[in-house]
């Protein structure tokens, strides 16, 4: 495809084709899931997650007696939210023919009651009680258009909406060996 057919690093015609293919029940079923990750403990507070043919290391800060060689799982959750919003912004901007020059999504979260994770309290939510995200963008469109693209990115983000809305997490346990 020629350079003219690309916008924001995406081939516009192919992107439209791929997104339109989601109308097909078989394609929809295939992209719906299951999406999988397998996490294997390494040592101390380190873990390695395997997703498709990718791997990501995780650790905790050194002041928690960890080695701090990688971001923590909760930091990666914030990054996943920001990444998914970023991808949604780029897809929606590209669909509308808007060229992006610079795009950054800053995400931060505040634990509601981390004492439960630490085992020093029995009640409360150890997870994030509040997460905020802010989009910084320079693009060839007016502010109203960019705000609408941001809205579509947030509302259409599978990761953001999985966190923002009640999501059932079913767990099992099996002792091996």
Z-matrix of the N, CA and C atoms (Angstrom, degrees):
N
C 1 1.454
C 2 1.529 1 108.25
N 3 1.308 2 115.90 1 141.43
C 4 1.456 3 120.47 2 -178.96
C 5 1.523 4 110.32 3 -72.86
N 6 1.320 5 115.87 4 165.09
C 7 1.459 6 121.70 5 179.59
C 8 1.526 7 110.49 6 -58.44
N 9 1.343 8 117.26 7 -34.22
C 10 1.472 9 120.61 8 -179.00
C 11 1.523 10 111.70 9 -64.39
N 12 1.339 11 117.28 10 -27.03
C 13 1.460 12 120.78 11 -179.80
C 14 1.512 13 113.00 12 -80.58
N 15 1.332 14 117.29 13 -8.21
C 16 1.460 15 121.65 14 179.69
C 17 1.522 16 109.94 15 -102.28
N 18 1.305 17 115.54 16 142.40
C 19 1.455 18 121.54 17 174.98
C 20 1.524 19 106.80 18 -143.16
N 21 1.300 20 117.37 19 128.09
C 22 1.458 21 123.10 20 -179.98
C 23 1.526 22 111.95 21 59.61
N 24 1.332 23 115.87 22 30.57
C 25 1.456 24 120.79 23 179.09
C 26 1.520 25 113.95 24 80.30
N 27 1.325 26 117.10 25 10.06
C 28 1.463 27 121.33 26 -179.26
C 29 1.528 28 110.51 27 -120.95
N 30 1.328 29 117.15 28 139.08
C 31 1.472 30 119.84 29 173.79
C 32 1.537 31 108.65 30 -75.79
N 33 1.312 32 116.95 31 107.52
C 34 1.472 33 121.36 32 -172.04
C 35 1.517 34 113.27 33 -56.58
N 36 1.333 35 117.26 34 -45.32
C 37 1.468 36 120.23 35 -177.86
C 38 1.531 37 110.33 36 -63.62
N 39 1.318 38 116.81 37 -45.18
C 40 1.464 39 121.03 38 179.84
C 41 1.526 40 110.43 39 -65.38
N 42 1.338 41 117.93 40 -40.49
C 43 1.454 42 121.59 41 177.78
C 44 1.525 43 110.68 42 -58.54
N 45 1.306 44 116.79 43 -47.00
C 46 1.468 45 121.16 44 178.79
C 47 1.522 46 110.32 45 -59.78
N 48 1.333 47 116.58 46 -43.64
C 49 1.466 48 121.83 47 177.73
C 50 1.524 49 111.29 48 -58.57
N 51 1.317 50 115.92 49 -48.98
C 52 1.462 51 120.76 50 -178.05
C 53 1.527 52 110.60 51 -62.93
N 54 1.318 53 117.23 52 -47.32
C 55 1.466 54 120.17 53 -178.65
C 56 1.530 55 111.33 54 -65.12
N 57 1.315 56 117.35 55 -39.51
C 58 1.468 57 120.57 56 177.57
C 59 1.524 58 111.68 57 -65.88
N 60 1.338 59 117.29 58 -29.54
C 61 1.469 60 120.50 59 -179.23
C 62 1.528 61 111.62 60 -65.17
N 63 1.333 62 118.02 61 -18.48
C 64 1.461 63 121.27 62 179.22
C 65 1.531 64 111.51 63 -65.24
N 66 1.329 65 117.32 64 -15.10
C 67 1.473 66 121.13 65 176.34
C 68 1.523 67 110.86 66 -69.73
N 69 1.327 68 117.21 67 -28.09
C 70 1.463 69 123.20 68 179.34
C 71 1.530 70 108.31 69 -69.12
N 72 1.347 71 118.45 70 124.67
C 73 1.465 72 120.94 71 -177.44
C 74 1.539 73 113.83 72 -56.61
N 75 1.321 74 117.79 73 -35.72
C 76 1.467 75 120.01 74 179.97
C 77 1.528 76 111.06 75 -69.24
N 78 1.321 77 116.96 76 -42.59
C 79 1.463 78 120.67 77 178.15
C 80 1.527 79 109.03 78 -65.89
N 81 1.326 80 116.09 79 -44.43
C 82 1.461 81 121.05 80 178.97
C 83 1.524 82 110.64 81 -56.97
N 84 1.320 83 116.34 82 -45.33
C 85 1.460 84 121.04 83 179.26
C 86 1.529 85 111.22 84 -62.41
N 87 1.320 86 116.78 85 -41.14
C 88 1.468 87 121.20 86 -178.63
C 89 1.532 88 112.18 87 -66.11
N 90 1.325 89 117.76 88 -39.28
C 91 1.473 90 119.90 89 -178.32
C 92 1.527 91 112.61 90 -85.03
N 93 1.329 92 116.99 91 -13.58
C 94 1.458 93 120.59 92 179.94
C 95 1.526 94 111.25 93 -69.99
N 96 1.299 95 117.82 94 -35.56
C 97 1.454 96 119.70 95 177.97
C 98 1.512 97 111.21 96 143.64
N 99 1.295 98 117.34 97 178.56
C 100 1.457 99 124.53 98 14.83
C 101 1.528 100 113.09 99 -82.16
N 102 1.333 101 115.46 100 141.22
C 103 1.461 102 123.35 101 167.97
C 104 1.515 103 105.16 102 -97.33
N 105 1.319 104 116.84 103 137.98
C 106 1.458 105 118.75 104 -172.01
C 107 1.524 106 112.64 105 -130.58
N 108 1.318 107 114.09 106 152.04
C 109 1.456 108 122.77 107 170.65
C 110 1.520 109 106.86 108 -141.53
N 111 1.299 110 115.66 109 140.36
C 112 1.467 111 121.21 110 175.72
C 113 1.516 112 105.94 111 -121.01
N 114 1.317 113 116.88 112 127.04
C 115 1.456 114 121.79 113 -176.79
C 116 1.527 115 108.57 114 -114.06
N 117 1.325 116 115.76 115 126.67
C 118 1.464 117 121.57 116 -177.42
C 119 1.529 118 109.27 117 -119.42
N 120 1.327 119 115.64 118 127.06
C 121 1.457 120 121.50 119 177.77
C 122 1.514 121 108.80 120 -64.31
N 123 1.339 122 116.79 121 137.51
C 124 1.456 123 122.32 122 -179.81
C 125 1.528 124 110.82 123 -103.02
N 126 1.330 125 117.04 124 -53.22
C 127 1.459 126 123.35 125 179.23
C 128 1.524 127 106.35 126 174.25
N 129 1.319 128 117.00 127 151.62
C 130 1.456 129 119.68 128 -179.79
C 131 1.519 130 109.99 129 56.33
N 132 1.320 131 117.14 130 -124.98
C 133 1.467 132 121.60 131 177.89
C 134 1.523 133 111.43 132 -105.15
N 135 1.332 134 116.94 133 16.73
C 136 1.462 135 121.11 134 -179.45
C 137 1.522 136 110.71 135 -89.92
N 138 1.321 137 114.54 136 141.70
C 139 1.462 138 121.83 137 176.32
C 140 1.522 139 108.21 138 -141.33
N 141 1.309 140 115.57 139 159.16
C 142 1.459 141 121.10 140 176.76
C 143 1.519 142 107.16 141 -127.61
N 144 1.337 143 115.69 142 127.60
C 145 1.464 144 121.47 143 178.55
C 146 1.527 145 109.19 144 -102.26
N 147 1.314 146 115.56 145 137.13
C 148 1.463 147 123.00 146 178.04
C 149 1.520 148 108.33 147 -115.31
N 150 1.340 149 115.56 148 125.44
C 151 1.459 150 122.41 149 179.50
C 152 1.515 151 108.02 150 -135.02
N 153 1.325 152 117.14 151 122.32
C 154 1.465 153 121.68 152 -173.95
C 155 1.521 154 108.40 153 47.81
N 156 1.322 155 120.55 154 -117.71
C 157 1.469 156 121.68 155 178.68
C 158 1.534 157 110.98 156 -110.72
N 159 1.333 158 116.32 157 31.60
C 160 1.460 159 122.52 158 -179.86
C 161 1.520 160 109.85 159 -121.50
N 162 1.321 161 115.22 160 156.84
C 163 1.462 162 120.07 161 173.78
C 164 1.519 163 109.73 162 -137.70
N 165 1.322 164 115.11 163 148.16
C 166 1.459 165 122.47 164 179.82
C 167 1.523 166 107.67 165 -135.80
N 168 1.316 167 116.11 166 130.18
C 169 1.454 168 120.80 167 176.19
C 170 1.518 169 110.17 168 -89.03
N 171 1.337 170 115.23 169 148.92
C 172 1.455 171 121.95 170 178.84
C 173 1.518 172 109.23 171 -134.80
N 174 1.314 173 116.67 172 149.15
C 175 1.453 174 122.91 173 178.07
C 176 1.524 175 107.06 174 -155.43
N 177 1.282 176 116.74 175 -178.81
C 178 1.459 177 123.13 176 177.06
C 179 1.524 178 108.45 177 -120.47
N 180 1.330 179 117.96 178 164.44
C 181 1.462 180 121.33 179 178.59
C 182 1.527 181 112.05 180 -59.51
N 183 1.318 182 115.60 181 149.96
C 184 1.452 183 121.94 182 -179.48
C 185 1.515 184 114.21 183 -59.31
N 186 1.337 185 117.47 184 -29.73
C 187 1.460 186 118.91 185 -179.65
C 188 1.528 187 112.40 186 -72.36
N 189 1.331 188 117.62 187 -2.96
C 190 1.467 189 121.83 188 173.18
C 191 1.528 190 110.22 189 -102.58
N 192 1.300 191 117.37 190 21.78
C 193 1.470 192 126.27 191 -176.67
C 194 1.523 193 112.22 192 66.93
N 195 1.301 194 116.98 193 19.28
C 196 1.459 195 121.27 194 176.28
C 197 1.533 196 108.36 195 -96.60
N 198 1.324 197 116.24 196 179.55
C 199 1.463 198 120.26 197 -176.43
C 200 1.520 199 113.72 198 -96.65
N 201 1.337 200 117.51 199 -11.34
C 202 1.467 201 122.85 200 176.97
C 203 1.530 202 112.89 201 54.54
N 204 1.346 203 116.37 202 40.68
C 205 1.467 204 120.06 203 179.31
C 206 1.531 205 112.60 204 -91.05
N 207 1.322 206 116.37 205 -5.55
C 208 1.465 207 120.41 206 179.98
C 209 1.525 208 108.30 207 -155.26
N 210 1.316 209 116.46 208 168.51
C 211 1.459 210 121.39 209 176.53
C 212 1.529 211 109.21 210 -68.76
N 213 1.313 212 115.22 211 154.47
C 214 1.465 213 120.52 212 178.05
C 215 1.525 214 110.32 213 -78.70
N 216 1.321 215 115.93 214 165.52
C 217 1.462 216 120.87 215 178.33
C 218 1.526 217 111.05 216 -60.09
N 219 1.343 218 117.02 217 -40.87
C 220 1.467 219 118.74 218 -178.51
C 221 1.525 220 111.29 219 -70.23
N 222 1.343 221 118.43 220 -31.36
C 223 1.463 222 120.40 221 173.99
C 224 1.527 223 110.01 222 -69.01
N 225 1.323 224 116.01 223 -36.63
C 226 1.456 225 119.47 224 178.40
C 227 1.531 226 111.16 225 -69.11
N 228 1.329 227 116.85 226 -30.78
C 229 1.462 228 119.90 227 174.36
C 230 1.531 229 110.01 228 -62.70
N 231 1.344 230 116.73 229 -46.08
C 232 1.465 231 119.87 230 177.14
C 233 1.530 232 110.33 231 -60.62
N 234 1.331 233 116.47 232 -41.82
C 235 1.466 234 120.72 233 178.86
C 236 1.520 235 111.17 234 -65.03
N 237 1.322 236 117.14 235 -37.44
C 238 1.465 237 120.68 236 178.32
C 239 1.530 238 110.57 237 -64.17
N 240 1.328 239 116.83 238 -40.56
C 241 1.467 240 120.52 239 176.78
C 242 1.528 241 109.46 240 -61.50
N 243 1.333 242 116.88 241 -50.37
C 244 1.464 243 120.62 242 -179.45
C 245 1.514 244 112.35 243 -62.20
N 246 1.322 245 117.08 244 -40.50
C 247 1.459 246 121.14 245 179.36
C 248 1.520 247 111.41 246 -64.68
N 249 1.324 248 116.11 247 -43.61
C 250 1.467 249 119.77 248 -179.33
C 251 1.530 250 110.85 249 -65.51
N 252 1.331 251 117.48 250 -39.69
C 253 1.466 252 120.63 251 176.09
C 254 1.527 253 110.66 252 -64.56
N 255 1.340 254 116.17 253 -39.77
C 256 1.463 255 120.71 254 178.88
C 257 1.521 256 110.77 255 -61.28
N 258 1.324 257 116.31 256 -48.11
C 259 1.468 258 120.59 257 179.17
C 260 1.531 259 109.98 258 -60.66
N 261 1.328 260 116.82 259 -43.65
C 262 1.467 261 120.25 260 178.37
C 263 1.519 262 112.19 261 -61.64
N 264 1.325 263 116.26 262 -39.25
C 265 1.465 264 119.75 263 178.10
C 266 1.523 265 110.07 264 -63.85
N 267 1.327 266 117.41 265 -46.55
C 268 1.467 267 121.51 266 -178.84
C 269 1.528 268 110.58 267 -63.36
N 270 1.323 269 117.26 268 -43.74
C 271 1.467 270 120.31 269 179.85
C 272 1.528 271 110.41 270 -61.87
N 273 1.341 272 117.02 271 -48.13
C 274 1.467 273 119.80 272 -178.14
C 275 1.521 274 112.31 273 -67.95
N 276 1.321 275 117.71 274 -37.10
C 277 1.465 276 120.51 275 176.88
C 278 1.533 277 109.87 276 -65.22
N 279 1.310 278 116.09 277 -43.76
C 280 1.465 279 120.31 278 -179.36
C 281 1.523 280 110.70 279 -64.10
N 282 1.331 281 117.31 280 -42.86
C 283 1.466 282 120.60 281 177.17
C 284 1.526 283 111.28 282 -57.91
N 285 1.353 284 116.60 283 -35.38
C 286 1.466 285 120.85 284 -178.23
C 287 1.525 286 112.63 285 -89.86
N 288 1.335 287 116.97 286 1.33
C 289 1.458 288 120.21 287 178.51
C 290 1.515 289 114.36 288 77.55
N 291 1.331 290 117.82 289 22.90
C 292 1.461 291 122.22 290 -178.22
C 293 1.531 292 109.39 291 -96.29
N 294 1.329 293 115.98 292 122.67
C 295 1.461 294 121.23 293 177.57
C 296 1.525 295 109.17 294 -82.67
N 297 1.347 296 115.28 295 129.74
C 298 1.461 297 122.48 296 177.65
C 299 1.523 298 108.17 297 -99.40
N 300 1.316 299 116.08 298 134.06
C 301 1.458 300 121.15 299 176.10
C 302 1.527 301 110.88 300 -101.22
N 303 1.325 302 116.64 301 -43.71
C 304 1.464 303 122.27 302 178.66
C 305 1.517 304 108.18 303 -143.59
N 306 1.329 305 115.61 304 138.77
C 307 1.462 306 120.52 305 179.43
C 308 1.523 307 108.73 306 -147.65
N 309 1.311 308 115.58 307 129.60
C 310 1.462 309 121.49 308 176.34
C 311 1.517 310 108.13 309 -142.96
N 312 1.324 311 115.79 310 138.84
C 313 1.460 312 121.36 311 174.72
C 314 1.528 313 107.04 312 -120.17
N 315 1.321 314 115.95 313 118.58
C 316 1.461 315 121.85 314 178.55
C 317 1.529 316 108.07 315 -98.91
N 318 1.330 317 116.15 316 125.33
C 319 1.460 318 121.67 317 -176.50
C 320 1.525 319 108.51 318 -123.62
N 321 1.329 320 116.07 319 135.79
C 322 1.460 321 119.27 320 175.12
C 323 1.518 322 109.49 321 -142.16
N 324 1.323 323 115.02 322 151.57
C 325 1.458 324 120.30 323 -178.44
C 326 1.514 325 111.10 324 -137.42
N 327 1.314 326 115.00 325 156.30
C 328 1.460 327 122.62 326 178.87
C 329 1.522 328 108.36 327 -126.86
N 330 1.341 329 115.96 328 124.63
C 331 1.450 330 119.83 329 177.66
C 332 1.519 331 110.02 330 -65.89
N 333 1.321 332 115.21 331 142.89
C 334 1.456 333 120.14 332 178.36
C 335 1.535 334 110.27 333 -78.77
N 336 1.356 335 116.86 334 -50.92
C 337 1.470 336 120.05 335 178.03
C 338 1.531 337 109.65 336 -150.75
N 339 1.325 338 116.40 337 82.40
C 340 1.458 339 122.17 338 -178.49
C 341 1.533 340 111.47 339 -66.10
N 342 1.336 341 117.01 340 -14.88
C 343 1.465 342 119.91 341 178.19
C 344 1.537 343 111.72 342 -61.46
N 345 1.335 344 116.55 343 -29.74
C 346 1.466 345 118.72 344 178.16
C 347 1.531 346 109.87 345 -66.18
N 348 1.328 347 118.32 346 -42.73
C 349 1.472 348 121.81 347 176.51
C 350 1.525 349 110.32 348 -59.30
N 351 1.327 350 116.35 349 -40.10
C 352 1.459 351 121.46 350 -178.29
C 353 1.531 352 112.50 351 -73.78
N 354 1.332 353 116.85 352 -10.20
C 355 1.455 354 120.65 353 178.69
C 356 1.510 355 114.40 354 79.39
N 357 1.330 356 117.62 355 15.53
C 358 1.458 357 120.22 356 179.77
C 359 1.529 358 112.42 357 -101.41
N 360 1.325 359 116.70 358 -4.21
C 361 1.472 360 122.63 359 171.97
C 362 1.517 361 107.60 360 -141.81
N 363 1.338 362 115.12 361 149.20
C 364 1.463 363 120.06 362 -177.87
C 365 1.526 364 113.78 363 -97.63
N 366 1.297 365 117.73 364 -17.42
C 367 1.463 366 121.89 365 -173.63
C 368 1.527 367 111.44 366 -110.21
N 369 1.326 368 115.29 367 162.81
C 370 1.449 369 121.40 368 173.60
C 371 1.518 370 113.81 369 98.04
N 372 1.297 371 114.62 370 173.19
C 373 1.460 372 123.08 371 -179.24
C 374 1.528 373 108.66 372 -98.54
N 375 1.339 374 118.07 373 115.72
C 376 1.459 375 118.84 374 178.75
C 377 1.533 376 112.66 375 -75.64
N 378 1.308 377 116.87 376 -10.69
C 379 1.459 378 121.03 377 -176.81
C 380 1.515 379 112.86 378 -84.16
N 381 1.312 380 113.39 379 -176.23
C 382 1.459 381 119.36 380 178.17
C 383 1.515 382 109.89 381 -64.73
N 384 1.318 383 115.91 382 128.73
C 385 1.458 384 121.39 383 173.61
C 386 1.510 385 111.18 384 -90.38
N 387 1.337 386 114.78 385 -21.17
C 388 1.460 387 120.24 386 -179.96
C 389 1.522 388 108.49 387 -150.58
N 390 1.317 389 115.11 388 133.54
C 391 1.465 390 122.45 389 173.66
C 392 1.519 391 106.45 390 -128.74
N 393 1.322 392 116.48 391 134.34
C 394 1.460 393 119.76 392 176.48
C 395 1.520 394 109.25 393 -124.56
N 396 1.315 395 115.21 394 148.96
C 397 1.465 396 121.40 395 179.23
C 398 1.523 397 108.54 396 -136.81
N 399 1.330 398 115.04 397 137.87
C 400 1.463 399 120.42 398 178.85
C 401 1.520 400 108.55 399 -130.09
N 402 1.304 401 115.12 400 133.30
C 403 1.465 402 122.36 401 -179.59
C 404 1.524 403 109.60 402 -98.97
N 405 1.331 404 115.39 403 130.76
C 406 1.460 405 122.65 404 172.79
C 407 1.520 406 106.08 405 -116.70
N 408 1.331 407 117.23 406 120.95
C 409 1.461 408 118.68 407 -175.31
C 410 1.528 409 111.06 408 -142.43
N 411 1.319 410 114.15 409 143.66
C 412 1.468 411 122.71 410 169.07
C 413 1.509 412 104.92 411 -124.40
N 414 1.334 413 115.93 412 117.80
C 415 1.460 414 121.12 413 -174.67
C 416 1.521 415 109.81 414 -152.11
N 417 1.324 416 115.14 415 165.30
C 418 1.466 417 121.67 416 -178.69
C 419 1.529 418 111.00 417 -85.74
N 420 1.336 419 116.02 418 66.54
C 421 1.467 420 121.11 419 177.13
C 422 1.522 421 107.49 420 -160.15
N 423 1.323 422 115.72 421 162.14
C 424 1.464 423 119.54 422 178.16
C 425 1.534 424 109.79 423 -78.27
N 426 1.317 425 114.83 424 167.68
C 427 1.467 426 120.40 425 -175.25
C 428 1.523 427 112.59 426 -60.56
N 429 1.325 428 118.61 427 -41.02
C 430 1.470 429 120.85 428 -179.82
C 431 1.526 430 111.24 429 -61.25
N 432 1.326 431 116.55 430 -42.82
C 433 1.470 432 120.70 431 178.89
C 434 1.520 433 110.35 432 -63.08
N 435 1.323 434 116.79 433 -43.98
C 436 1.464 435 120.62 434 -179.13
C 437 1.522 436 111.46 435 -67.87
N 438 1.321 437 117.68 436 -36.72
C 439 1.474 438 120.38 437 176.06
C 440 1.534 439 110.35 438 -63.63
N 441 1.313 440 116.85 439 -38.84
C 442 1.470 441 120.84 440 178.87
C 443 1.536 442 110.31 441 -67.22
N 444 1.321 443 117.08 442 -40.96
C 445 1.471 444 120.75 443 176.70
C 446 1.526 445 109.44 444 -61.93
N 447 1.331 446 118.05 445 -41.43
C 448 1.465 447 122.33 446 177.77
C 449 1.526 448 110.57 447 -62.61
N 450 1.333 449 116.91 448 -44.10
C 451 1.471 450 121.01 449 178.31
C 452 1.519 451 110.26 450 -58.35
N 453 1.330 452 116.38 451 -47.03
C 454 1.467 453 120.52 452 179.41
C 455 1.529 454 111.33 453 -62.52
N 456 1.332 455 116.57 454 -38.53
C 457 1.463 456 120.94 455 179.20
C 458 1.523 457 111.12 456 -63.88
N 459 1.322 458 117.33 457 -43.74
C 460 1.465 459 121.51 458 -178.71
C 461 1.523 460 110.06 459 -69.57
N 462 1.326 461 117.00 460 -49.57
C 463 1.464 462 120.76 461 -177.54
C 464 1.528 463 112.17 462 -67.10
N 465 1.322 464 117.70 463 -27.12
C 466 1.460 465 120.91 464 -178.34
C 467 1.518 466 113.93 465 -96.68
N 468 1.316 467 117.89 466 1.75
C 469 1.466 468 121.49 467 -177.14
C 470 1.525 469 111.21 468 -77.96
N 471 1.342 470 117.82 469 112.59
C 472 1.469 471 119.49 470 178.39
C 473 1.530 472 112.75 471 -58.76
N 474 1.319 473 117.88 472 -39.34
C 475 1.468 474 120.20 473 -178.54
C 476 1.525 475 110.02 474 -69.42
N 477 1.316 476 117.27 475 -48.65
C 478 1.467 477 120.93 476 -179.46
C 479 1.520 478 110.66 477 -59.66
N 480 1.320 479 116.21 478 -45.58
C 481 1.461 480 119.36 479 -177.68
C 482 1.522 481 112.19 480 -71.03
N 483 1.340 482 117.97 481 -27.98
C 484 1.478 483 120.56 482 175.08
C 485 1.518 484 110.66 483 -66.33
N 486 1.328 485 116.75 484 -33.87
C 487 1.459 486 121.07 485 179.41
C 488 1.532 487 110.42 486 -82.46
N 489 1.315 488 117.34 487 -40.64
C 490 1.464 489 121.81 488 -174.36
C 491 1.530 490 113.36 489 -73.67
N 492 1.312 491 117.00 490 -26.21
C 493 1.462 492 121.15 491 -177.49
C 494 1.519 493 110.22 492 -112.16
N 495 1.322 494 116.62 493 153.03
C 496 1.469 495 118.36 494 178.06
C 497 1.529 496 110.81 495 -55.59
N 498 1.317 497 115.11 496 126.27
C 499 1.457 498 122.12 497 179.17
C 500 1.515 499 107.95 498 -126.37
N 501 1.301 500 116.63 499 124.05
C 502 1.457 501 121.02 500 178.90
C 503 1.527 502 109.68 501 -70.96
N 504 1.317 503 116.16 502 131.37
C 505 1.462 504 121.69 503 174.30
C 506 1.522 505 106.57 504 -120.44
N 507 1.319 506 116.36 505 111.48
C 508 1.460 507 121.28 506 -179.94
C 509 1.520 508 108.22 507 -98.06
N 510 1.323 509 116.87 508 131.92
C 511 1.462 510 120.36 509 -177.60
C 512 1.519 511 110.66 510 -120.28
N 513 1.312 512 115.42 511 153.09
C 514 1.454 513 123.47 512 174.70
C 515 1.517 514 107.75 513 -135.37
N 516 1.321 515 115.60 514 165.20
C 517 1.463 516 121.05 515 178.16
C 518 1.517 517 108.10 516 -139.15
N 519 1.331 518 114.93 517 138.36
C 520 1.453 519 120.12 518 175.36
C 521 1.519 520 109.07 519 -144.92
N 522 1.301 521 116.51 520 124.62
C 523 1.463 522 121.31 521 176.00
C 524 1.525 523 108.17 522 -83.06
N 525 1.318 524 116.72 523 131.11
C 526 1.468 525 120.70 524 179.44
C 527 1.534 526 109.59 525 -115.01
N 528 1.305 527 114.89 526 149.47
C 529 1.476 528 119.86 527 176.21
C 530 1.488 529 114.70 528 79.21
